[in-house]
Amino acid sequence: MKKIATLVLAAVGLSTLAIPAAFADDRACTTEPRERWLPVAEVTKKVEALGYTVREIEADDGCYEVSGTDRNGAKIELDLDPVSGEIAPARR
């Protein structure tokens, strides 16, 4: 019985470690209001200047999410800060 209680407590403890990771995807690239965001056309130009082909850009969680391909035709997904147009660190 003591082993079962220990295993249950260990499982509960480990599951709480996963909770912050589950919410990590919700962090925003910026909290600036939409009026300060770059227009999609300007973001497209910035991404294409880096050598990518843009298929789609959408706003999500305070970021621009860019889908497209790289120079080799491989699919890419980038998060961009919508105010600066800089590539944001990968969200988990």
PDB file of N, CA, C and O in Angstrom:
ATOM      1  N   MET A   1       0.831  -1.192   0.000  1.00  0.00           N
ATOM      2  CA  MET A   1       0.000   0.000   0.000  1.00  0.00           C
ATOM      3  C   MET A   1       0.875   1.255   0.000  1.00  0.00           C
ATOM      4  O   MET A   1       0.542   2.252  -0.642  1.00  0.00           O
ATOM      5  N   LYS A   2       1.987   1.199   0.720  1.00  0.00           N
ATOM      6  CA  LYS A   2       2.879   2.349   0.796  1.00  0.00           C
ATOM      7  C   LYS A   2       3.497   2.638  -0.574  1.00  0.00           C
ATOM      8  O   LYS A   2       3.700   3.796  -0.938  1.00  0.00           O
ATOM      9  N   LYS A   3       3.797   1.562  -1.338  1.00  0.00           N
ATOM     10  CA  LYS A   3       4.360   1.745  -2.677  1.00  0.00           C
ATOM     11  C   LYS A   3       3.370   2.446  -3.600  1.00  0.00           C
ATOM     12  O   LYS A   3       3.760   3.305  -4.391  1.00  0.00           O
ATOM     13  N   ILE A   4       2.103   2.089  -3.508  1.00  0.00           N
ATOM     14  CA  ILE A   4       1.076   2.700  -4.353  1.00  0.00           C
ATOM     15  C   ILE A   4       0.945   4.178  -4.027  1.00  0.00           C
ATOM     16  O   ILE A   4       0.861   5.011  -4.930  1.00  0.00           O
ATOM     17  N   ALA A   5       0.929   4.507  -2.746  1.00  0.00           N
ATOM     18  CA  ALA A   5       0.826   5.909  -2.338  1.00  0.00           C
ATOM     19  C   ALA A   5       2.026   6.697  -2.840  1.00  0.00           C
ATOM     20  O   ALA A   5       1.875   7.836  -3.281  1.00  0.00           O
ATOM     21  N   THR A   6       3.202   6.114  -2.782  1.00  0.00           N
ATOM     22  CA  THR A   6       4.414   6.782  -3.263  1.00  0.00           C
ATOM     23  C   THR A   6       4.339   7.000  -4.774  1.00  0.00           C
ATOM     24  O   THR A   6       4.698   8.069  -5.267  1.00  0.00           O
ATOM     25  N   LEU A   7       3.878   5.996  -5.500  1.00  0.00           N
ATOM     26  CA  LEU A   7       3.754   6.119  -6.949  1.00  0.00           C
ATOM     27  C   LEU A   7       2.729   7.184  -7.340  1.00  0.00           C
ATOM     28  O   LEU A   7       2.941   7.942  -8.286  1.00  0.00           O
ATOM     29  N   VAL A   8       1.634   7.232  -6.613  1.00  0.00           N
ATOM     30  CA  VAL A   8       0.602   8.235  -6.897  1.00  0.00           C
ATOM     31  C   VAL A   8       1.153   9.630  -6.640  1.00  0.00           C
ATOM     32  O   VAL A   8       0.962  10.532  -7.456  1.00  0.00           O
ATOM     33  N   LEU A   9       1.828   9.815  -5.524  1.00  0.00           N
ATOM     34  CA  LEU A   9       2.404  11.126  -5.223  1.00  0.00           C
ATOM     35  C   LEU A   9       3.456  11.514  -6.253  1.00  0.00           C
ATOM     36  O   LEU A   9       3.525  12.678  -6.649  1.00  0.00           O
ATOM     37  N   ALA A  10       4.265  10.577  -6.689  1.00  0.00           N
ATOM     38  CA  ALA A  10       5.278  10.858  -7.708  1.00  0.00           C
ATOM     39  C   ALA A  10       4.618  11.258  -9.026  1.00  0.00           C
ATOM     40  O   ALA A  10       5.068  12.193  -9.687  1.00  0.00           O
ATOM     41  N   ALA A  11       3.556  10.553  -9.407  1.00  0.00           N
ATOM     42  CA  ALA A  11       2.855  10.870 -10.650  1.00  0.00           C
ATOM     43  C   ALA A  11       2.232  12.256 -10.589  1.00  0.00           C
ATOM     44  O   ALA A  11       2.287  13.004 -11.566  1.00  0.00           O
ATOM     45  N   VAL A  12       1.644  12.604  -9.460  1.00  0.00           N
ATOM     46  CA  VAL A  12       1.042  13.931  -9.298  1.00  0.00           C
ATOM     47  C   VAL A  12       2.130  14.996  -9.353  1.00  0.00           C
ATOM     48  O   VAL A  12       1.954  16.037  -9.985  1.00  0.00           O
ATOM     49  N   GLY A  13       3.241  14.736  -8.697  1.00  0.00           N
ATOM     50  CA  GLY A  13       4.347  15.692  -8.709  1.00  0.00           C
ATOM     51  C   GLY A  13       4.893  15.909 -10.102  1.00  0.00           C
ATOM     52  O   GLY A  13       5.162  17.048 -10.483  1.00  0.00           O
ATOM     53  N   LEU A  14       5.064  14.858 -10.865  1.00  0.00           N
ATOM     54  CA  LEU A  14       5.566  14.987 -12.227  1.00  0.00           C
ATOM     55  C   LEU A  14       4.562  15.673 -13.142  1.00  0.00           C
ATOM     56  O   LEU A  14       4.952  16.424 -14.035  1.00  0.00           O
ATOM     57  N   SER A  15       3.297  15.428 -12.934  1.00  0.00           N
ATOM     58  CA  SER A  15       2.292  16.054 -13.791  1.00  0.00           C
ATOM     59  C   SER A  15       2.247  17.565 -13.584  1.00  0.00           C
ATOM     60  O   SER A  15       1.920  18.298 -14.517  1.00  0.00           O
ATOM     61  N   THR A  16       2.565  18.044 -12.395  1.00  0.00           N
ATOM     62  CA  THR A  16       2.568  19.489 -12.165  1.00  0.00           C
ATOM     63  C   THR A  16       3.727  20.156 -12.888  1.00  0.00           C
ATOM     64  O   THR A  16       3.664  21.353 -13.171  1.00  0.00           O
ATOM     65  N   LEU A  17       4.776  19.416 -13.190  1.00  0.00           N
ATOM     66  CA  LEU A  17       5.888  19.985 -13.940  1.00  0.00           C
ATOM     67  C   LEU A  17       5.499  20.259 -15.385  1.00  0.00           C
ATOM     68  O   LEU A  17       6.063  21.157 -16.010  1.00  0.00           O
ATOM     69  N   ALA A  18       4.566  19.521 -15.919  1.00  0.00           N
ATOM     70  CA  ALA A  18       4.143  19.685 -17.302  1.00  0.00           C
ATOM     71  C   ALA A  18       3.196  20.863 -17.489  1.00  0.00           C
ATOM     72  O   ALA A  18       3.038  21.343 -18.612  1.00  0.00           O
ATOM     73  N   ILE A  19       2.577  21.332 -16.449  1.00  0.00           N
ATOM     74  CA  ILE A  19       1.593  22.413 -16.567  1.00  0.00           C
ATOM     75  C   ILE A  19       2.218  23.693 -17.110  1.00  0.00           C
ATOM     76  O   ILE A  19       1.647  24.267 -18.037  1.00  0.00           O
ATOM     77  N   PRO A  20       3.360  24.186 -16.596  1.00  0.00           N
ATOM     78  CA  PRO A  20       3.921  25.404 -17.182  1.00  0.00           C
ATOM     79  C   PRO A  20       4.254  25.241 -18.659  1.00  0.00           C
ATOM     80  O   PRO A  20       4.085  26.187 -19.427  1.00  0.00           O
ATOM     81  N   ALA A  21       4.715  24.088 -19.071  1.00  0.00           N
ATOM     82  CA  ALA A  21       5.026  23.857 -20.476  1.00  0.00           C
ATOM     83  C   ALA A  21       3.768  23.935 -21.335  1.00  0.00           C
ATOM     84  O   ALA A  21       3.827  24.387 -22.479  1.00  0.00           O
ATOM     85  N   ALA A  22       2.656  23.508 -20.806  1.00  0.00           N
ATOM     86  CA  ALA A  22       1.409  23.547 -21.562  1.00  0.00           C
ATOM     87  C   ALA A  22       0.967  24.977 -21.820  1.00  0.00           C
ATOM     88  O   ALA A  22       0.327  25.246 -22.837  1.00  0.00           O
ATOM     89  N   PHE A  23       1.291  25.892 -20.930  1.00  0.00           N
ATOM     90  CA  PHE A  23       0.891  27.284 -21.084  1.00  0.00           C
ATOM     91  C   PHE A  23       1.954  28.131 -21.754  1.00  0.00           C
ATOM     92  O   PHE A  23       1.703  29.303 -22.034  1.00  0.00           O
ATOM     93  N   ALA A  24       3.126  27.589 -22.023  1.00  0.00           N
ATOM     94  CA  ALA A  24       4.208  28.358 -22.621  1.00  0.00           C
ATOM     95  C   ALA A  24       3.835  28.882 -23.996  1.00  0.00           C
ATOM     96  O   ALA A  24       4.314  29.943 -24.395  1.00  0.00           O
ATOM     97  N   ASP A  25       2.996  28.171 -24.729  1.00  0.00           N
ATOM     98  CA  ASP A  25       2.590  28.587 -26.062  1.00  0.00           C
ATOM     99  C   ASP A  25       1.736  29.845 -26.025  1.00  0.00           C
ATOM    100  O   ASP A  25       1.560  30.490 -27.059  1.00  0.00           O
ATOM    101  N   ASP A  26       1.201  30.213 -24.867  1.00  0.00           N
ATOM    102  CA  ASP A  26       0.320  31.358 -24.760  1.00  0.00           C
ATOM    103  C   ASP A  26       1.058  32.674 -24.556  1.00  0.00           C
ATOM    104  O   ASP A  26       0.421  33.723 -24.460  1.00  0.00           O
ATOM    105  N   ARG A  27       2.383  32.642 -24.488  1.00  0.00           N
ATOM    106  CA  ARG A  27       3.079  33.909 -24.281  1.00  0.00           C
ATOM    107  C   ARG A  27       3.037  34.700 -25.573  1.00  0.00           C
ATOM    108  O   ARG A  27       3.081  34.126 -26.661  1.00  0.00           O
ATOM    109  N   ALA A  28       2.954  35.982 -25.458  1.00  0.00           N
ATOM    110  CA  ALA A  28       2.802  36.847 -26.614  1.00  0.00           C
ATOM    111  C   ALA A  28       4.145  37.424 -27.048  1.00  0.00           C
ATOM    112  O   ALA A  28       5.053  37.591 -26.234  1.00  0.00           O
ATOM    113  N   CYS A  29       4.260  37.725 -28.338  1.00  0.00           N
ATOM    114  CA  CYS A  29       5.453  38.404 -28.849  1.00  0.00           C
ATOM    115  C   CYS A  29       5.455  39.855 -28.392  1.00  0.00           C
ATOM    116  O   CYS A  29       6.510  40.443 -28.154  1.00  0.00           O
ATOM    117  N   THR A  30       4.265  40.421 -28.274  1.00  0.00           N
ATOM    118  CA  THR A  30       4.145  41.810 -27.835  1.00  0.00           C
ATOM    119  C   THR A  30       2.802  42.013 -27.152  1.00  0.00           C
ATOM    120  O   THR A  30       1.850  41.263 -27.367  1.00  0.00           O
ATOM    121  N   THR A  31       2.755  43.028 -26.339  1.00  0.00           N
ATOM    122  CA  THR A  31       1.486  43.433 -25.729  1.00  0.00           C
ATOM    123  C   THR A  31       1.043  44.785 -26.284  1.00  0.00           C
ATOM    124  O   THR A  31       0.084  45.387 -25.798  1.00  0.00           O
ATOM    125  N   GLU A  32       1.756  45.251 -27.308  1.00  0.00           N
ATOM    126  CA  GLU A  32       1.428  46.539 -27.931  1.00  0.00           C
ATOM    127  C   GLU A  32       0.069  46.455 -28.620  1.00  0.00           C
ATOM    128  O   GLU A  32      -0.307  45.392 -29.114  1.00  0.00           O
ATOM    129  N   PRO A  33      -0.669  47.559 -28.658  1.00  0.00           N
ATOM    130  CA  PRO A  33      -1.975  47.549 -29.338  1.00  0.00           C
ATOM    131  C   PRO A  33      -1.797  47.365 -30.847  1.00  0.00           C
ATOM    132  O   PRO A  33      -0.746  47.680 -31.405  1.00  0.00           O
ATOM    133  N   ARG A  34      -2.816  46.861 -31.479  1.00  0.00           N
ATOM    134  CA  ARG A  34      -2.766  46.564 -32.921  1.00  0.00           C
ATOM    135  C   ARG A  34      -2.420  47.788 -33.773  1.00  0.00           C
ATOM    136  O   ARG A  34      -1.873  47.643 -34.867  1.00  0.00           O
ATOM    137  N   GLU A  35      -2.726  48.964 -33.294  1.00  0.00           N
ATOM    138  CA  GLU A  35      -2.419  50.178 -34.063  1.00  0.00           C
ATOM    139  C   GLU A  35      -0.918  50.346 -34.279  1.00  0.00           C
ATOM    140  O   GLU A  35      -0.498  51.013 -35.225  1.00  0.00           O
ATOM    141  N   ARG A  36      -0.111  49.748 -33.411  1.00  0.00           N
ATOM    142  CA  ARG A  36       1.351  49.862 -33.494  1.00  0.00           C
ATOM    143  C   ARG A  36       1.966  48.741 -34.325  1.00  0.00           C
ATOM    144  O   ARG A  36       3.163  48.781 -34.608  1.00  0.00           O
ATOM    145  N   TRP A  37       1.184  47.752 -34.720  1.00  0.00           N
ATOM    146  CA  TRP A  37       1.697  46.609 -35.486  1.00  0.00           C
ATOM    147  C   TRP A  37       2.015  47.022 -36.920  1.00  0.00           C
ATOM    148  O   TRP A  37       1.353  47.888 -37.492  1.00  0.00           O
ATOM    149  N   LEU A  38       3.027  46.397 -37.482  1.00  0.00           N
ATOM    150  CA  LEU A  38       3.361  46.616 -38.884  1.00  0.00           C
ATOM    151  C   LEU A  38       2.262  46.038 -39.767  1.00  0.00           C
ATOM    152  O   LEU A  38       1.628  45.046 -39.406  1.00  0.00           O
ATOM    153  N   PRO A  39       2.035  46.658 -40.927  1.00  0.00           N
ATOM    154  CA  PRO A  39       1.069  46.079 -41.867  1.00  0.00           C
ATOM    155  C   PRO A  39       1.589  44.736 -42.391  1.00  0.00           C
ATOM    156  O   PRO A  39       2.798  44.519 -42.473  1.00  0.00           O
ATOM    157  N   VAL A  40       0.679  43.855 -42.737  1.00  0.00           N
ATOM    158  CA  VAL A  40       1.048  42.524 -43.232  1.00  0.00           C
ATOM    159  C   VAL A  40       1.944  42.635 -44.470  1.00  0.00           C
ATOM    160  O   VAL A  40       2.869  41.839 -44.631  1.00  0.00           O
ATOM    161  N   ALA A  41       1.687  43.598 -45.333  1.00  0.00           N
ATOM    162  CA  ALA A  41       2.499  43.758 -46.545  1.00  0.00           C
ATOM    163  C   ALA A  41       3.960  44.050 -46.188  1.00  0.00           C
ATOM    164  O   ALA A  41       4.870  43.552 -46.850  1.00  0.00           O
ATOM    165  N   GLU A  42       4.183  44.844 -45.160  1.00  0.00           N
ATOM    166  CA  GLU A  42       5.550  45.160 -44.736  1.00  0.00           C
ATOM    167  C   GLU A  42       6.225  43.941 -44.106  1.00  0.00           C
ATOM    168  O   GLU A  42       7.415  43.705 -44.315  1.00  0.00           O
ATOM    169  N   VAL A  43       5.474  43.185 -43.349  1.00  0.00           N
ATOM    170  CA  VAL A  43       6.012  41.959 -42.748  1.00  0.00           C
ATOM    171  C   VAL A  43       6.377  40.965 -43.850  1.00  0.00           C
ATOM    172  O   VAL A  43       7.413  40.304 -43.776  1.00  0.00           O
ATOM    173  N   THR A  44       5.537  40.864 -44.856  1.00  0.00           N
ATOM    174  CA  THR A  44       5.808  39.977 -45.986  1.00  0.00           C
ATOM    175  C   THR A  44       7.124  40.360 -46.655  1.00  0.00           C
ATOM    176  O   THR A  44       7.936  39.488 -46.966  1.00  0.00           O
ATOM    177  N   LYS A  45       7.341  41.647 -46.879  1.00  0.00           N
ATOM    178  CA  LYS A  45       8.589  42.111 -47.493  1.00  0.00           C
ATOM    179  C   LYS A  45       9.797  41.750 -46.634  1.00  0.00           C
ATOM    180  O   LYS A  45      10.822  41.314 -47.158  1.00  0.00           O
ATOM    181  N   LYS A  46       9.682  41.930 -45.315  1.00  0.00           N
ATOM    182  CA  LYS A  46      10.784  41.608 -44.410  1.00  0.00           C
ATOM    183  C   LYS A  46      11.128  40.115 -44.456  1.00  0.00           C
ATOM    184  O   LYS A  46      12.300  39.741 -44.497  1.00  0.00           O
ATOM    185  N   VAL A  47      10.109  39.282 -44.450  1.00  0.00           N
ATOM    186  CA  VAL A  47      10.328  37.838 -44.461  1.00  0.00           C
ATOM    187  C   VAL A  47      10.915  37.399 -45.808  1.00  0.00           C
ATOM    188  O   VAL A  47      11.817  36.562 -45.847  1.00  0.00           O
ATOM    189  N   GLU A  48      10.412  37.955 -46.897  1.00  0.00           N
ATOM    190  CA  GLU A  48      10.941  37.611 -48.215  1.00  0.00           C
ATOM    191  C   GLU A  48      12.379  38.083 -48.379  1.00  0.00           C
ATOM    192  O   GLU A  48      13.163  37.439 -49.075  1.00  0.00           O
ATOM    193  N   ALA A  49      12.737  39.203 -47.745  1.00  0.00           N
ATOM    194  CA  ALA A  49      14.119  39.691 -47.794  1.00  0.00           C
ATOM    195  C   ALA A  49      15.073  38.728 -47.092  1.00  0.00           C
ATOM    196  O   ALA A  49      16.271  38.720 -47.375  1.00  0.00           O
ATOM    197  N   LEU A  50      14.547  37.923 -46.186  1.00  0.00           N
ATOM    198  CA  LEU A  50      15.357  36.917 -45.496  1.00  0.00           C
ATOM    199  C   LEU A  50      15.488  35.633 -46.320  1.00  0.00           C
ATOM    200  O   LEU A  50      16.173  34.696 -45.911  1.00  0.00           O
ATOM    201  N   GLY A  51      14.831  35.595 -47.477  1.00  0.00           N
ATOM    202  CA  GLY A  51      14.951  34.442 -48.363  1.00  0.00           C
ATOM    203  C   GLY A  51      13.827  33.431 -48.260  1.00  0.00           C
ATOM    204  O   GLY A  51      13.932  32.329 -48.799  1.00  0.00           O
ATOM    205  N   TYR A  52      12.759  33.790 -47.578  1.00  0.00           N
ATOM    206  CA  TYR A  52      11.626  32.876 -47.436  1.00  0.00           C
ATOM    207  C   TYR A  52      10.520  33.264 -48.419  1.00  0.00           C
ATOM    208  O   TYR A  52      10.422  34.419 -48.834  1.00  0.00           O
ATOM    209  N   THR A  53       9.707  32.307 -48.778  1.00  0.00           N
ATOM    210  CA  THR A  53       8.499  32.555 -49.554  1.00  0.00           C
ATOM    211  C   THR A  53       7.331  32.456 -48.588  1.00  0.00           C
ATOM    212  O   THR A  53       7.198  31.474 -47.859  1.00  0.00           O
ATOM    213  N   VAL A  54       6.493  33.471 -48.587  1.00  0.00           N
ATOM    214  CA  VAL A  54       5.365  33.536 -47.653  1.00  0.00           C
ATOM    215  C   VAL A  54       4.131  32.918 -48.292  1.00  0.00           C
ATOM    216  O   VAL A  54       3.736  33.283 -49.400  1.00  0.00           O
ATOM    217  N   ARG A  55       3.528  31.975 -47.574  1.00  0.00           N
ATOM    218  CA  ARG A  55       2.268  31.371 -48.006  1.00  0.00           C
ATOM    219  C   ARG A  55       1.104  32.023 -47.262  1.00  0.00           C
ATOM    220  O   ARG A  55       0.058  32.303 -47.848  1.00  0.00           O
ATOM    221  N   GLU A  56       1.300  32.261 -45.951  1.00  0.00           N
ATOM    222  CA  GLU A  56       0.215  32.807 -45.127  1.00  0.00           C
ATOM    223  C   GLU A  56       0.800  33.543 -43.929  1.00  0.00           C
ATOM    224  O   GLU A  56       1.818  33.134 -43.371  1.00  0.00           O
ATOM    225  N   ILE A  57       0.149  34.628 -43.543  1.00  0.00           N
ATOM    226  CA  ILE A  57       0.484  35.347 -42.311  1.00  0.00           C
ATOM    227  C   ILE A  57      -0.810  35.551 -41.556  1.00  0.00           C
ATOM    228  O   ILE A  57      -1.803  36.028 -42.106  1.00  0.00           O
ATOM    229  N   GLU A  58      -0.786  35.180 -40.273  1.00  0.00           N
ATOM    230  CA  GLU A  58      -1.963  35.433 -39.444  1.00  0.00           C
ATOM    231  C   GLU A  58      -1.509  35.922 -38.071  1.00  0.00           C
ATOM    232  O   GLU A  58      -0.405  35.621 -37.618  1.00  0.00           O
ATOM    233  N   ALA A  59      -2.378  36.673 -37.431  1.00  0.00           N
ATOM    234  CA  ALA A  59      -2.107  37.174 -36.090  1.00  0.00           C
ATOM    235  C   ALA A  59      -2.630  36.166 -35.077  1.00  0.00           C
ATOM    236  O   ALA A  59      -3.763  35.695 -35.176  1.00  0.00           O
ATOM    237  N   ASP A  60      -1.775  35.839 -34.091  1.00  0.00           N
ATOM    238  CA  ASP A  60      -2.193  34.893 -33.058  1.00  0.00           C
ATOM    239  C   ASP A  60      -1.359  35.117 -31.810  1.00  0.00           C
ATOM    240  O   ASP A  60      -0.132  35.172 -31.886  1.00  0.00           O
ATOM    241  N   ASP A  61      -2.001  35.245 -30.679  1.00  0.00           N
ATOM    242  CA  ASP A  61      -1.324  35.389 -29.387  1.00  0.00           C
ATOM    243  C   ASP A  61      -0.295  36.514 -29.378  1.00  0.00           C
ATOM    244  O   ASP A  61       0.784  36.354 -28.807  1.00  0.00           O
ATOM    245  N   GLY A  62      -0.608  37.638 -29.995  1.00  0.00           N
ATOM    246  CA  GLY A  62       0.299  38.776 -29.969  1.00  0.00           C
ATOM    247  C   GLY A  62       1.489  38.627 -30.894  1.00  0.00           C
ATOM    248  O   GLY A  62       2.464  39.365 -30.759  1.00  0.00           O
ATOM    249  N   CYS A  63       1.435  37.695 -31.827  1.00  0.00           N
ATOM    250  CA  CYS A  63       2.505  37.471 -32.800  1.00  0.00           C
ATOM    251  C   CYS A  63       1.916  37.427 -34.198  1.00  0.00           C
ATOM    252  O   CYS A  63       0.723  37.183 -34.380  1.00  0.00           O
ATOM    253  N   TYR A  64       2.775  37.668 -35.188  1.00  0.00           N
ATOM    254  CA  TYR A  64       2.443  37.292 -36.541  1.00  0.00           C
ATOM    255  C   TYR A  64       3.011  35.897 -36.733  1.00  0.00           C
ATOM    256  O   TYR A  64       4.197  35.676 -36.487  1.00  0.00           O
ATOM    257  N   GLU A  65       2.191  34.956 -37.168  1.00  0.00           N
ATOM    258  CA  GLU A  65       2.649  33.607 -37.481  1.00  0.00           C
ATOM    259  C   GLU A  65       2.751  33.506 -38.995  1.00  0.00           C
ATOM    260  O   GLU A  65       1.770  33.696 -39.714  1.00  0.00           O
ATOM    261  N   VAL A  66       3.954  33.205 -39.462  1.00  0.00           N
ATOM    262  CA  VAL A  66       4.222  33.148 -40.893  1.00  0.00           C
ATOM    263  C   VAL A  66       4.446  31.702 -41.302  1.00  0.00           C
ATOM    264  O   VAL A  66       5.265  31.000 -40.709  1.00  0.00           O
ATOM    265  N   SER A  67       3.715  31.261 -42.316  1.00  0.00           N
ATOM    266  CA  SER A  67       3.901  29.934 -42.903  1.00  0.00           C
ATOM    267  C   SER A  67       4.410  30.139 -44.316  1.00  0.00           C
ATOM    268  O   SER A  67       3.975  31.048 -45.023  1.00  0.00           O
ATOM    269  N   GLY A  68       5.332  29.286 -44.716  1.00  0.00           N
ATOM    270  CA  GLY A  68       5.865  29.396 -46.065  1.00  0.00           C
ATOM    271  C   GLY A  68       6.930  28.359 -46.303  1.00  0.00           C
ATOM    272  O   GLY A  68       6.900  27.268 -45.734  1.00  0.00           O
ATOM    273  N   THR A  69       7.893  28.719 -47.169  1.00  0.00           N
ATOM    274  CA  THR A  69       8.991  27.811 -47.486  1.00  0.00           C
ATOM    275  C   THR A  69      10.316  28.563 -47.461  1.00  0.00           C
ATOM    276  O   THR A  69      10.364  29.781 -47.634  1.00  0.00           O
ATOM    277  N   ASP A  70      11.402  27.799 -47.241  1.00  0.00           N
ATOM    278  CA  ASP A  70      12.726  28.396 -47.303  1.00  0.00           C
ATOM    279  C   ASP A  70      13.261  28.274 -48.731  1.00  0.00           C
ATOM    280  O   ASP A  70      12.551  27.831 -49.634  1.00  0.00           O
ATOM    281  N   ARG A  71      14.515  28.672 -48.924  1.00  0.00           N
ATOM    282  CA  ARG A  71      15.107  28.650 -50.274  1.00  0.00           C
ATOM    283  C   ARG A  71      15.134  27.255 -50.894  1.00  0.00           C
ATOM    284  O   ARG A  71      15.133  27.112 -52.117  1.00  0.00           O
ATOM    285  N   ASN A  72      15.159  26.229 -50.044  1.00  0.00           N
ATOM    286  CA  ASN A  72      15.212  24.846 -50.527  1.00  0.00           C
ATOM    287  C   ASN A  72      13.827  24.226 -50.714  1.00  0.00           C
ATOM    288  O   ASN A  72      13.711  23.064 -51.104  1.00  0.00           O
ATOM    289  N   GLY A  73      12.789  24.997 -50.439  1.00  0.00           N
ATOM    290  CA  GLY A  73      11.428  24.495 -50.587  1.00  0.00           C
ATOM    291  C   GLY A  73      10.883  23.799 -49.347  1.00  0.00           C
ATOM    292  O   GLY A  73       9.767  23.280 -49.368  1.00  0.00           O
ATOM    293  N   ALA A  74      11.669  23.786 -48.258  1.00  0.00           N
ATOM    294  CA  ALA A  74      11.209  23.163 -47.017  1.00  0.00           C
ATOM    295  C   ALA A  74      10.194  24.080 -46.329  1.00  0.00           C
ATOM    296  O   ALA A  74      10.345  25.302 -46.327  1.00  0.00           O
ATOM    297  N   LYS A  75       9.169  23.476 -45.753  1.00  0.00           N
ATOM    298  CA  LYS A  75       8.143  24.251 -45.046  1.00  0.00           C
ATOM    299  C   LYS A  75       8.744  24.903 -43.806  1.00  0.00           C
ATOM    300  O   LYS A  75       9.569  24.310 -43.112  1.00  0.00           O
ATOM    301  N   ILE A  76       8.312  26.140 -43.540  1.00  0.00           N
ATOM    302  CA  ILE A  76       8.752  26.870 -42.346  1.00  0.00           C
ATOM    303  C   ILE A  76       7.540  27.474 -41.656  1.00  0.00           C
ATOM    304  O   ILE A  76       6.514  27.740 -42.283  1.00  0.00           O
ATOM    305  N   GLU A  77       7.678  27.681 -40.381  1.00  0.00           N
ATOM    306  CA  GLU A  77       6.713  28.440 -39.599  1.00  0.00           C
ATOM    307  C   GLU A  77       7.515  29.335 -38.673  1.00  0.00           C
ATOM    308  O   GLU A  77       8.326  28.854 -37.881  1.00  0.00           O
ATOM    309  N   LEU A  78       7.289  30.629 -38.772  1.00  0.00           N
ATOM    310  CA  LEU A  78       8.008  31.601 -37.968  1.00  0.00           C
ATOM    311  C   LEU A  78       7.027  32.430 -37.160  1.00  0.00           C
ATOM    312  O   LEU A  78       5.912  32.703 -37.604  1.00  0.00           O
ATOM    313  N   ASP A  79       7.454  32.828 -35.964  1.00  0.00           N
ATOM    314  CA  ASP A  79       6.714  33.814 -35.184  1.00  0.00           C
ATOM    315  C   ASP A  79       7.479  35.117 -35.295  1.00  0.00           C
ATOM    316  O   ASP A  79       8.692  35.145 -35.085  1.00  0.00           O
ATOM    317  N   LEU A  80       6.785  36.196 -35.622  1.00  0.00           N
ATOM    318  CA  LEU A  80       7.413  37.501 -35.730  1.00  0.00           C
ATOM    319  C   LEU A  80       6.791  38.465 -34.742  1.00  0.00           C
ATOM    320  O   LEU A  80       5.583  38.456 -34.505  1.00  0.00           O
ATOM    321  N   ASP A  81       7.649  39.298 -34.171  1.00  0.00           N
ATOM    322  CA  ASP A  81       7.163  40.389 -33.341  1.00  0.00           C
ATOM    323  C   ASP A  81       6.454  41.346 -34.290  1.00  0.00           C
ATOM    324  O   ASP A  81       7.077  41.838 -35.231  1.00  0.00           O
ATOM    325  N   PRO A  82       5.184  41.622 -34.077  1.00  0.00           N
ATOM    326  CA  PRO A  82       4.421  42.419 -35.030  1.00  0.00           C
ATOM    327  C   PRO A  82       4.771  43.906 -35.020  1.00  0.00           C
ATOM    328  O   PRO A  82       4.369  44.633 -35.928  1.00  0.00           O
ATOM    329  N   VAL A  83       5.506  44.369 -34.017  1.00  0.00           N
ATOM    330  CA  VAL A  83       5.888  45.775 -33.952  1.00  0.00           C
ATOM    331  C   VAL A  83       7.228  45.991 -34.644  1.00  0.00           C
ATOM    332  O   VAL A  83       7.382  46.940 -35.414  1.00  0.00           O
ATOM    333  N   SER A  84       8.199  45.121 -34.378  1.00  0.00           N
ATOM    334  CA  SER A  84       9.535  45.274 -34.956  1.00  0.00           C
ATOM    335  C   SER A  84       9.721  44.487 -36.248  1.00  0.00           C
ATOM    336  O   SER A  84      10.559  44.845 -37.076  1.00  0.00           O
ATOM    337  N   GLY A  85       8.944  43.416 -36.429  1.00  0.00           N
ATOM    338  CA  GLY A  85       9.121  42.545 -37.578  1.00  0.00           C
ATOM    339  C   GLY A  85      10.251  41.550 -37.404  1.00  0.00           C
ATOM    340  O   GLY A  85      10.578  40.817 -38.337  1.00  0.00           O
ATOM    341  N   GLU A  86      10.853  41.513 -36.225  1.00  0.00           N
ATOM    342  CA  GLU A  86      11.950  40.587 -35.938  1.00  0.00           C
ATOM    343  C   GLU A  86      11.402  39.193 -35.646  1.00  0.00           C
ATOM    344  O   GLU A  86      10.307  39.042 -35.105  1.00  0.00           O
ATOM    345  N   ILE A  87      12.189  38.174 -36.017  1.00  0.00           N
ATOM    346  CA  ILE A  87      11.796  36.812 -35.694  1.00  0.00           C
ATOM    347  C   ILE A  87      11.849  36.647 -34.182  1.00  0.00           C
ATOM    348  O   ILE A  87      12.849  36.968 -33.541  1.00  0.00           O
ATOM    349  N   ALA A  88      10.756  36.141 -33.627  1.00  0.00           N
ATOM    350  CA  ALA A  88      10.646  35.961 -32.181  1.00  0.00           C
ATOM    351  C   ALA A  88      11.232  34.596 -31.796  1.00  0.00           C
ATOM    352  O   ALA A  88      11.257  33.673 -32.610  1.00  0.00           O
ATOM    353  N   PRO A  89      11.703  34.479 -30.551  1.00  0.00           N
ATOM    354  CA  PRO A  89      12.169  33.159 -30.105  1.00  0.00           C
ATOM    355  C   PRO A  89      11.045  32.144 -30.229  1.00  0.00           C
ATOM    356  O   PRO A  89       9.870  32.478 -30.075  1.00  0.00           O
ATOM    357  N   ALA A  90      11.413  30.917 -30.505  1.00  0.00           N
ATOM    358  CA  ALA A  90      10.423  29.851 -30.672  1.00  0.00           C
ATOM    359  C   ALA A  90       9.590  29.704 -29.414  1.00  0.00           C
ATOM    360  O   ALA A  90      10.108  29.720 -28.298  1.00  0.00           O
ATOM    361  N   ARG A  91       8.288  29.561 -29.616  1.00  0.00           N
ATOM    362  CA  ARG A  91       7.385  29.294 -28.493  1.00  0.00           C
ATOM    363  C   ARG A  91       7.274  27.805 -28.357  1.00  0.00           C
ATOM    364  O   ARG A  91       7.289  27.083 -29.354  1.00  0.00           O
ATOM    365  N   ARG A  92       7.162  27.328 -27.127  1.00  0.00           N
ATOM    366  CA  ARG A  92       7.051  25.903 -26.888  1.00  0.00           C
ATOM    367  C   ARG A  92       5.628  25.503 -26.665  1.00  0.00           C
ATOM    368  O   ARG A  92       5.345  24.325 -26.445  1.00  0.00           O
TER     369      ARG A  92
END
